[in-house]
C-alpha cells in the first residue's frame, strides 16, 4: 500500500498512523483526506510524539494538516483512535 492507501485504510477502520514528520516520530489519528493546491493532505489529531532520543511525550488537542509527501515511514498501528482529549 502507498501512503494514501494506508491513511485511507486507517480512517475507514479508525486506526492510528505512526510516521515521521519534520524529523519527529508521531502517532496520529487521521480524519480527512483531501487536496489543496494540487497537493494531497490529511487532517490528523496528534496523540503522541517520540523524540530522536526516545523520549515519549503524550500530546493532546493538536490538529495538524500535513501534505502526504512530507510523511516518512508511514505505518498503520492499533491504538486508541480519537478526535478529542480523553475525558
C-alpha positions as CSV (number, residue, x, y, z in Angstrom):
1,X,0.0,0.0,0.0
2,X,1.2,3.5,-0.7
3,X,0.8,6.4,1.8
4,X,-2.6,7.5,0.6
5,X,-4.0,3.9,0.7
6,X,-2.6,3.4,4.3
7,X,-4.2,6.6,5.5
8,X,-7.5,5.9,3.8
9,X,-7.5,2.4,5.4
10,X,-6.7,3.9,8.8
11,X,-9.5,6.5,8.5
12,X,-12.0,3.8,7.4
13,X,-11.0,1.4,10.3
14,X,-10.3,4.1,12.9
15,X,-6.7,3.1,13.4
16,X,-3.7,5.3,14.1
17,X,-0.8,6.2,11.9
18,X,2.8,6.2,13.1
19,X,5.0,8.3,10.9
20,X,8.0,10.7,10.9
21,X,7.1,14.3,10.1
22,X,9.6,17.1,10.4
23,X,12.1,14.7,11.9
24,X,9.8,13.6,14.8
25,X,8.0,10.3,15.1
26,X,4.4,10.9,15.7
27,X,1.3,8.8,16.4
28,X,-1.8,10.5,14.9
29,X,-5.4,9.8,14.2
30,X,-6.2,10.6,10.6
31,X,-9.6,12.2,10.0
32,X,-9.9,13.6,6.5
33,X,-8.0,13.1,3.2
34,X,-8.2,16.0,0.8
35,X,-6.4,18.0,-1.9
36,X,-5.3,21.7,-1.6
37,X,-3.5,23.4,-4.4
38,X,-3.0,20.1,-6.1
39,X,-1.3,18.5,-3.0
40,X,-2.9,15.6,-1.1
41,X,-3.2,16.4,2.6
42,X,-4.6,14.8,5.7
43,X,-6.1,16.3,8.8
44,X,-4.6,14.5,11.8
45,X,-5.3,14.6,15.6
46,X,-1.8,14.0,17.1
47,X,-1.7,11.9,20.3
48,X,2.0,11.1,20.8
49,X,5.5,12.2,19.8
50,X,8.7,10.4,20.2
51,X,11.9,12.5,20.3
52,X,15.1,11.4,18.5
53,X,16.5,10.3,21.8
54,X,13.4,8.1,22.5
55,X,11.5,10.3,25.0
56,X,7.8,9.8,24.6
57,X,5.5,12.8,25.0
58,X,1.8,12.5,25.0
59,X,0.2,15.4,23.3
60,X,-3.4,16.4,23.3
61,X,-5.5,18.8,21.3
62,X,-3.0,19.2,18.5
63,X,-4.5,19.2,15.0
64,X,-2.2,19.0,12.0
65,X,-2.9,19.3,8.3
66,X,0.0,17.5,6.7
67,X,0.9,17.1,3.0
68,X,1.3,13.4,2.4
69,X,4.6,13.7,0.6
70,X,6.1,15.1,3.8
71,X,5.3,11.9,5.8
72,X,8.0,9.3,6.1
73,X,7.8,5.6,7.2
74,X,4.0,5.6,7.4
75,X,2.6,2.6,9.4
76,X,-0.9,1.8,10.4
77,X,-1.0,0.8,14.0
78,X,-3.5,-0.2,16.6
79,X,-4.3,2.2,19.4
80,X,-6.9,4.4,20.9
81,X,-8.3,6.4,17.9
82,X,-9.8,9.7,18.9
83,X,-10.6,13.2,17.8
84,X,-10.6,15.0,21.2
85,X,-8.9,14.8,24.5
86,X,-9.9,11.8,26.7
87,X,-12.2,12.7,29.5
